[in-house]
Structures are given as C-alpha cells and as structure tokens.
Amino acid sequence: MTLEDLPRDGNGDMTAEKVPFPIEIDLLRPATTDTRKMRSVALREPAAGDLEPCYQHAAKATRMVHLQSDLAELAPDKVRCLKDLDFRPVSEVAAAFL
C-alpha cells in the first residue's frame, strides 16, 4: 500500500479511524538492516500502551522512532535505517494517532 491509498479527510489529513490495520507500507528506498533488505514496513494498530512511552522522549524524532519501532515490532535501530523519503510517510501513519 502506498501513502496515497490511505483514507483522508477534506483537508488532506489522514483519517485514523478509517486506516485498515495491519497496514504494510512499501518503501521507496529499501533499507539494509543487518544484511537483509527491508522493502516494506508493516504497522499494527496502536494501543494506548504504545502511545504512552513515546511521550517519555523529549525529541519528536526520537518519539516517532520509538512509536514506529513498537508498531512495526522492529528494533529502534532498524527504524533508524529508513531513508527520510520513507521515514516521513511511515511517521505520518503513526502520527495520525497522536
């Protein structure tokens, strides 16, 4: 699924309650983690327990890395391997719940 396929409201903002989960987002620039290529990131639906810990981090980027890490069930360092072109769309999906 691409970011453009996700439901949006009249302002172009993602409509979180209409996002189909789990959602798999294809990466435009596959990331290499360990020795494997990551070609997509699959996010499960966030629960309250996922959102609370991300507020323990002062920096917004760090919050987003940890939230994506939880939702994708990946280590934070693997999320940090994403190129900005892919980090931003995955962040947009996750941020729709903040």
BAFI-3210 file (N, C-alpha, C; in Angstrom, 3 decimals, decimal comma, padded with zeros to 6 digits):
// residues 98
n [1|2|3|4|5|6|7|8|9|10|11|12|13|14|15|16|17|18|19|20|21|22|23|24|25|26|27|28|29|30|31|32|33|34|35|36|37|38|39|40|41|42|43|44|45|46|47|48|49|50|51|52|53|54|55|56|57|58|59|60|61|62|63|64|65|66|67|68|69|70|71|72|73|74|75|76|77|78|79|80|81|82|83|84|85|86|87|88|89|90|91|92|93|94|95|96|97|98]
n.u [000,855|000,476|001,181|-000,589|-002,865|-004,223|-007,002|-008,328|-009,290|-011,263|-009,332|-007,012|-005,737|-004,811|-007,279|-007,572|-009,295|-010,237|-008,192|-006,966|-005,951|-003,730|-001,310|000,669|003,386|004,937|008,365|010,101|012,804|014,472|015,686|018,749|019,165|021,065|022,013|020,029|017,549|015,070|011,994|009,472|007,330|005,440|002,734|001,012|-002,192|-002,179|-002,137|-003,225|-001,136|001,044|001,300|001,780|004,550|006,045|005,913|007,765|010,099|011,957|012,622|010,948|011,519|012,779|010,681|009,004|010,560|010,597|007,855|007,215|008,894|007,696|005,122|005,740|007,078|009,881|013,375|014,526|016,888|016,663|014,520|015,712|017,322|015,798|015,394|014,949|012,944|011,259|010,883|009,329|006,638|005,872|005,956|003,868|001,608|001,780|001,711|-000,869|-002,290|-001,527]
n.v [-001,174|002,241|005,532|007,312|005,826|005,740|006,585|009,898|013,108|016,029|018,011|016,847|015,466|012,449|010,052|008,595|006,701|005,261|003,856|000,885|-001,873|-004,643|-002,460|-002,323|-000,658|000,116|000,593|003,262|003,441|000,798|-000,308|-001,337|-003,628|-005,165|-007,704|-007,851|-006,738|-004,383|-004,039|-003,132|-001,760|-002,965|-001,975|-002,363|-001,827|000,894|000,774|002,123|001,657|001,739|004,370|005,901|005,437|006,757|009,429|009,850|010,651|013,491|014,668|015,038|013,466|011,255|010,248|009,423|007,474|005,511|004,962|004,005|001,806|000,213|-000,248|-001,507|-003,610|-003,741|-003,322|-000,211|000,706|-000,428|000,965|003,420|003,039|003,598|005,542|009,091|009,715|007,551|007,345|009,569|009,132|006,769|007,766|009,601|007,976|006,770|009,094|009,957|009,019|010,351]
n.w [000,000|-000,700|000,561|-000,559|-000,912|001,460|003,640|003,684|005,042|004,160|004,330|003,642|005,601|007,272|007,997|010,820|012,033|009,903|008,798|007,487|009,341|009,913|008,411|005,547|004,379|001,449|000,842|-000,687|-000,978|-000,310|002,835|004,296|006,759|009,128|007,244|005,499|003,140|003,747|002,504|002,946|005,504|008,068|009,941|012,960|014,522|016,761|020,353|023,516|025,262|023,563|022,865|025,171|026,157|024,167|024,735|026,670|025,658|024,811|022,304|019,208|016,944|018,077|019,591|017,504|016,237|018,227|018,507|015,925|015,959|017,957|016,806|014,418|015,332|015,357|016,022|017,426|016,134|013,612|012,540|012,410|010,217|008,022|005,101|004,765|002,942|003,174|005,924|006,656|005,456|006,846|009,391|009,227|009,166|011,715|013,303|012,998|015,091|017,335]
ca.u [000,000|001,220|000,602|-001,698|-004,033|-004,845|-008,153|-008,042|-010,456|-011,295|-008,132|-005,854|-005,175|-005,180|-008,414|-007,034|-010,283|-010,539|-006,987|-007,082|-004,788|-002,385|-001,032|002,034|003,779|006,092|009,421|010,610|014,230|014,657|016,740|019,515|019,313|021,928|022,417|018,781|016,862|013,710|011,286|008,213|007,159|004,071|002,346|-000,233|-002,961|-001,637|-002,943|-002,834|000,176|002,084|001,407|002,301|006,014|006,693|005,956|008,872|011,249|011,777|012,722|009,862|012,038|013,012|009,341|008,487|011,345|010,153|006,484|007,288|009,531|006,676|004,037|006,275|007,770|011,269|014,274|014,667|017,978|016,183|013,715|016,675|017,915|014,924|015,745|013,967|011,847|010,369|010,600|008,234|005,310|005,570|005,680|002,548|000,621|001,877|001,329|-002,325|-002,851|-001,022]
ca.v [000,000|003,494|006,566|007,934|004,945|005,807|007,499|011,271|013,981|017,111|018,836|016,060|014,781|011,050|009,736|007,462|005,657|004,512|003,190|-000,573|-002,471|-004,068|-001,774|-002,518|000,469|-000,189|001,594|003,735|003,130|-000,280|-000,091|-002,523|-003,844|-006,333|-007,980|-008,037|-005,547|-004,176|-003,441|-002,566|-001,699|-003,324|-001,380|-002,827|-000,734|001,271|000,713|003,178|001,307|002,110|005,824|006,461|005,502|007,668|010,770|009,912|011,181|014,928|014,999|014,462|012,406|010,077|009,708|008,756|006,253|004,507|004,572|003,137|000,572|-000,585|-000,642|-002,405|-004,684|-003,705|-002,613|001,199|000,893|-000,791|002,106|004,484|002,738|004,083|006,823|010,121|009,597|006,513|007,604|010,547|008,541|005,850|008,655|010,204|006,974|006,659|010,367|010,145|008,554|011,175]
ca.w [000,000|-000,689|001,413|-001,286|-000,833|002,781|003,699|004,122|005,161|003,181|004,455|003,237|006,760|007,350|008,858|011,574|012,318|008,681|008,311|007,635|010,005|009,834|007,153|005,069|003,533|000,599|000,918|-001,972|-000,954|000,656|003,816|004,643|008,191|009,254|005,854|004,746|002,635|004,221|001,365|003,427|006,957|008,445|011,217|013,558|015,117|018,067|021,567|024,455|025,797|022,592|022,780|026,414|026,267|023,219|025,325|027,615|024,930|024,565|020,879|018,410|016,066|018,922|019,878|016,319|016,039|019,190|018,184|014,744|016,397|018,645|015,902|013,385|016,045|014,905|016,935|017,037|015,172|012,276|012,077|012,088|008,904|006,950|004,473|005,097|001,988|003,689|007,340|006,766|005,275|007,941|010,529|009,060|009,590|013,170|013,922|012,927|016,351|018,447]
c.u [000,894|000,483|-000,619|-002,985|-004,798|-005,969|-007,782|-009,336|-010,361|-010,081|-006,871|-005,182|-005,664|-006,319|-008,078|-008,047|-010,645|-009,327|-007,138|-005,807|-004,853|-002,163|000,428|002,349|005,035|007,097|009,880|012,094|014,474|015,873|017,448|019,678|020,004|022,427|021,199|018,220|015,446|012,980|009,943|008,235|005,694|003,788|001,045|-000,941|-002,397|-002,655|-002,457|-001,446|001,324|002,329|002,075|003,830|006,661|006,761|007,043|010,119|010,978|011,748|011,623|010,342|012,271|011,691|008,842|009,250|010,824|008,716|006,476|007,892|008,516|005,630|004,497|006,964|009,179|012,104|014,380|015,781|017,576|015,313|014,639|017,364|017,058|015,437|014,628|012,735|010,822|009,991|009,395|006,859|004,923|005,242|004,289|001,443|000,615|001,373|-000,165|-003,001|-002,384|-001,882]
c.v [001,228|004,492|007,204|007,111|005,073|006,838|008,853|012,059|015,085|018,015|018,099|015,345|013,338|010,866|008,450|006,345|004,827|003,788|001,682|-001,157|-003,976|-003,450|-001,991|-001,420|000,073|000,944|001,980|003,420|002,055|-000,035|-001,408|-002,573|-005,174|-006,643|-008,169|-006,707|-005,515|-003,409|-002,829|-002,546|-001,981|-002,757|-001,999|-001,631|-000,401|001,104|001,833|002,918|001,621|003,606|006,432|006,533|006,499|009,087|010,912|010,502|012,639|015,263|014,293|013,318|011,126|009,424|008,876|007,473|005,162|004,057|003,642|001,787|-000,346|-001,118|-001,632|-003,622|-004,882|-003,032|-001,158|001,434|000,511|000,324|003,250|004,252|003,247|005,409|007,819|010,036|008,559|006,746|008,538|009,934|007,572|006,664|009,264|009,244|006,892|007,925|010,625|009,754|009,367|012,403]
c.w [000,000|000,183|000,753|-001,203|000,479|002,815|004,288|004,223|004,113|003,215|004,031|004,389|006,790|008,352|009,597|011,758|011,083|008,097|008,527|008,246|009,918|008,459|006,788|004,070|002,768|000,697|-000,483|-002,113|000,096|001,558|004,091|006,150|008,366|007,838|004,967|004,282|003,190|003,119|001,745|004,948|007,232|009,838|011,693|014,169|016,497|019,188|022,490|025,022|024,858|022,608|024,012|026,466|025,309|023,763|026,371|026,969|024,565|023,073|020,088|017,531|016,868|019,291|018,709|016,028|016,967|018,928|016,971|015,107|017,070|017,671|014,833|013,997|015,483|015,993|016,484|016,020|013,760|011,700|011,675|010,745|007,744|006,403|004,772|004,200|002,438|005,150|007,488|006,524|006,389|009,191|010,431|009,504|011,102|013,859|013,871|014,241|017,549|018,657]
res [m|t|l|e|d|l|p|r|d|g|n|g|d|m|t|a|e|k|v|p|f|p|i|e|i|d|l|l|r|p|a|t|t|d|t|r|k|m|r|s|v|a|l|r|e|p|a|a|g|d|l|e|p|c|y|q|h|a|a|k|a|t|r|m|v|h|l|q|s|d|l|a|e|l|a|p|d|k|v|r|c|l|k|d|l|d|f|r|p|v|s|e|v|a|a|a|f|l]
***
